[in-house]
Amino acid sequence: MKLLLIFSLLIGALPVLALGTYSYIVATNDAEQKTKESQSQLLAQTQNRIEQMMKSLELMSIQFSTSSTVTLSLREALDVTNLAQVQDLSKGLYGVQALSNISEGYLIDIEHDWVMSLTSVAPLSRHPIREQLSLYEKQPSNMFWDTGSLIATGNGVADETVRLVQKLPIMPLTQQPRGFLIFGLPKSQFQNILLQKTEELGHMYVLDRYGNEFLEPNKEETAKYNPTNARILEKIQQNGESIGFLYGSVGDNSTLFTYRHTDYNGWTYVYALSTEEMRRQTRKIAIGTLVAHVVILLIVGVLAWIISRRMYSPIKRLNELTMTVSANVAAIGSGKDEFSSLEERFRSLFSKGQQLNQQVQDQFAQLKEFLILKLFAGQLTESDFAHRSMLYGFPTEWESLAVLTLQIDTLQDTRYRSHDRDLLLFAVHNMASELIPAHTRFSPVLLNQYQVTIIKSDLTDEGELRQYYFDMAELLKSKVQQYLQVSVSIGISRPFTRTTDAVRAYNESLEALKSRIYLGHGIILHYDDMHAELSETATATYTQLKWTEEQLVQALKLSGPDKAESWLQAYMSVLTERNVAVNDYPLFMMQLVSRLYQLVHEKGGSVQQVLGENASYSELMKLNTMEDTSEWFKRELLDPIGEYLTQLDEIQYESIANKVVKLIEEKYNRDITLEGCAAELNFHPVYLGRVFKKETGMSFSDYLIEFRIKLAKEWLKNTTMKISDISEKLNYSNTTAFIRIFRKVVGMTPGQYREQTGNIVRKH
């Protein structure tokens, strides 16, 4: 009962609250937008009135400055003696004053040093305005307005005049003007326009091109706006916006500033309005909305109480009815409200039904896949499959069928590992079920490492049929690449009509997939596209492959993996160029692996120890392209075998060198030669000499001489043997030859060496 009442209150109250809040927000925003539009229009009107007044004065100034009276006057000196000319100029100035209400006017001739005002003619050099002219001369414009920012009065009093300054003559333009025509308008005349247009709620003022406030009816109020004025000018300069709005803080209050910038004279018209004042008109809406909320909430509360009582009656009866469901469910629902108790009871009633339904659905899906697997195993007849297809909702009519077999190409260079293959294949299986419409296929199945789908078509044209099956395969392939980032290949069988031909079609799709050996990853191939004519007989191909295989083995034995790799590429090229059938390709690969295994055995090694588990036939059979196969041979066979052979050679070289050294040590006093040692050790002399020098760093003859001289030095140092006896014992033909070789190696004669070592032979 309480829940129903609360729910009814929420249903009735929330929309009212939301609607009222929305209405208040919309009304506030509309009022603010209208205020902005009103201020913008007000600024535009003020701008038009002020600029109209200024343009009128500019026009009169141009007319006066181009008159013949002014033109002639600027060519000569002028003083009170030129009465007629002074009167003409005075009439012109008075005419401008009468039409535009100017407060001051000056016609200045710099060259002839005179200035004429509304009241007199005087020398320019003694007139106060002379100090201002140097500032005016620096201005780039020929006609401009001075708002007082260019001129300081010198006594700290603000200039209350806005001056129109025109350089003379107008044409031609020169850097140094000959004279000036200056008219001044009192700022009060501009401020009167501002006061006429300003509402009681806001303040309007004008900034000159330098950002100075020169027209402000209320100086005390507008003085607070200086920080915001700087932001307005910055926004105008950065964004180039002539019209805009800006919120700023004036004291503790938020204020809306509406500004309008004009390129005519660079002035910026600003209207400041407190947001508090602006939003007073929306308070009535807020109060009205609040009253409406209270009234509606009271009505909703009464209606909710009445409706809740009527709605609770059937719930109460249902609660009493379900109390007898079971003691356990009643215990679960004790202490809770009626709705929670009912939920527990109904959940208990329906959970078993849902579980049973889920089990049936799962088993039904498994039964459908099991039926397809039996079809591929050839265990179903045509009539038996047709009968079960109707039960399982499979297609029952078609013009043709085809088998699409998908396999993941490789997980190398992806974020997956080999143990993820089964999970990825399951994901591909689910994608096939979703991407291919159910009415156009039988249940997709996973068979070994393949995802297999039988697709039906109602097309009869052979070209359209091939394109249809290809489009299905391309859709599945592209989506797998997009979502799983895995490359897959798909083989397509020939079309068939009898479901019992699915076994043959499945084998055809597998045959098509094997073409990846030559075509690479990511292919979609029809079975009919994979057959090509052999260019030569199988015997010639086998002979060339066997010869290339032996060259590869010999290169690996003599030159190492790098040379063998080039022969491996030649072997692969023969397979490609001779169009070896894809069924024969694995046999040639296994033959090559066996030959390399044999090489390891010939050298006395163990395949398991030298190559490891990855260099097995099973790993080879998992490869799908020639590029992968070549890389596998190099990584798992050629490189490890090459390293193993190198280690064997190093051990063998060391053993051979040790045997030669032992022969030298045993036969140093006889005629010993490299050829004799080679014959005794059963090696070729050239090979033996190369191995000996590689291990010892010396040739055979140099090592023999070095050993004999070493013995001679020992005997000279520690015995009293004669030099001739030492020479004879070391098998030198004569003493002179021994002395010559000893001197060449040691740098001194045997006698000198014996004296140097302190062993001098006693003479008897």
Sequence and secondary structure as in RCSB ss.txt:
>XXXX:A:sequence
MKLLLIFSLLIGALPVLALGTYSYIVATNDAEQKTKESQSQLLAQTQNRIEQMMKSLELMSIQFSTSSTVTLSLR
EALDVTNLAQVQDLSKGLYGVQALSNISEGYLIDIEHDWVMSLTSVAPLSRHPIREQLSLYEKQPSNMFWDTGSL
IATGNGVADETVRLVQKLPIMPLTQQPRGFLIFGLPKSQFQNILLQKTEELGHMYVLDRYGNEFLEPNKEETAKY
NPTNARILEKIQQNGESIGFLYGSVGDNSTLFTYRHTDYNGWTYVYALSTEEMRRQTRKIAIGTLVAHVVILLIV
GVLAWIISRRMYSPIKRLNELTMTVSANVAAIGSGKDEFSSLEERFRSLFSKGQQLNQQVQDQFAQLKEFLILKL
FAGQLTESDFAHRSMLYGFPTEWESLAVLTLQIDTLQDTRYRSHDRDLLLFAVHNMASELIPAHTRFSPVLLNQY
QVTIIKSDLTDEGELRQYYFDMAELLKSKVQQYLQVSVSIGISRPFTRTTDAVRAYNESLEALKSRIYLGHGIIL
HYDDMHAELSETATATYTQLKWTEEQLVQALKLSGPDKAESWLQAYMSVLTERNVAVNDYPLFMMQLVSRLYQLV
HEKGGSVQQVLGENASYSELMKLNTMEDTSEWFKRELLDPIGEYLTQLDEIQYESIANKVVKLIEEKYNRDITLE
GCAAELNFHPVYLGRVFKKETGMSFSDYLIEFRIKLAKEWLKNTTMKISDISEKLNYSNTTAFIRIFRKVVGMTP
GQYREQTGNIVRKH
>XXXX:A:secstr
 HHHHHHHHHHHHHHHHHHHHHHHHHHHHHHHHHHHHHHHHHHHHHHHHHHHHHHHHHHHHHHHHTSHHHHHHTT
S   TT HHHHHHHHHHHHHHHHHH  SEEEEEETTTTEEE SS EEEGGGSTTHHHHHHHHT SSSEEEE SSS
   SSS    EEEEEEEE SSS  SS SEEEEEEEEHHHHHHHHHHH  TTEEEEEE TTS EEE S HHHHGGG
HHHHHHHHHHHHHH  SEEEEEEEETTEEEEEEEEE TTT  EEEEEEEHHHHTHHHHHHHHHHHHHHHHHHHHH
HHHHHHHHHHHHHHHHHHHHHHTTS HHHHHHHTTS HHHHHHHHHHHHHHHHHHHHHHHHHHHHHHHHHHHHHH
HTT   HHHHHHHHHHHT     SEEEEEEEEE   TTSS  GGGHHHHHHHHHHHHHHHS GGGB   EEETTE
EEEEEEE    HHHHHHHHHHHHHHHHHHHHHHH   EEEEE   BSSGGGHHHHHHHHHHHHTTHHHH SS EE
EGGGS    SS HHHHHHHHHHHHHHHHHHHHHT HHHHHHHHHHHHHHHHHTT  TTTHHHHHHHHHHHHHHHH
HHTT  HHHHH SSSSHHHHHT  SHHHHHHHHIIIIIHHHHHHHHHHHHHHHHHHHHHHHHHHHHHTTS   HH
HHHHHHT  HHHHHHHHHHHHSS HHHHHHHHHHHHHHHHHHH    HHHHHHHTT SSHHHHHHHHHHHHSS H
HHHHHHTT      
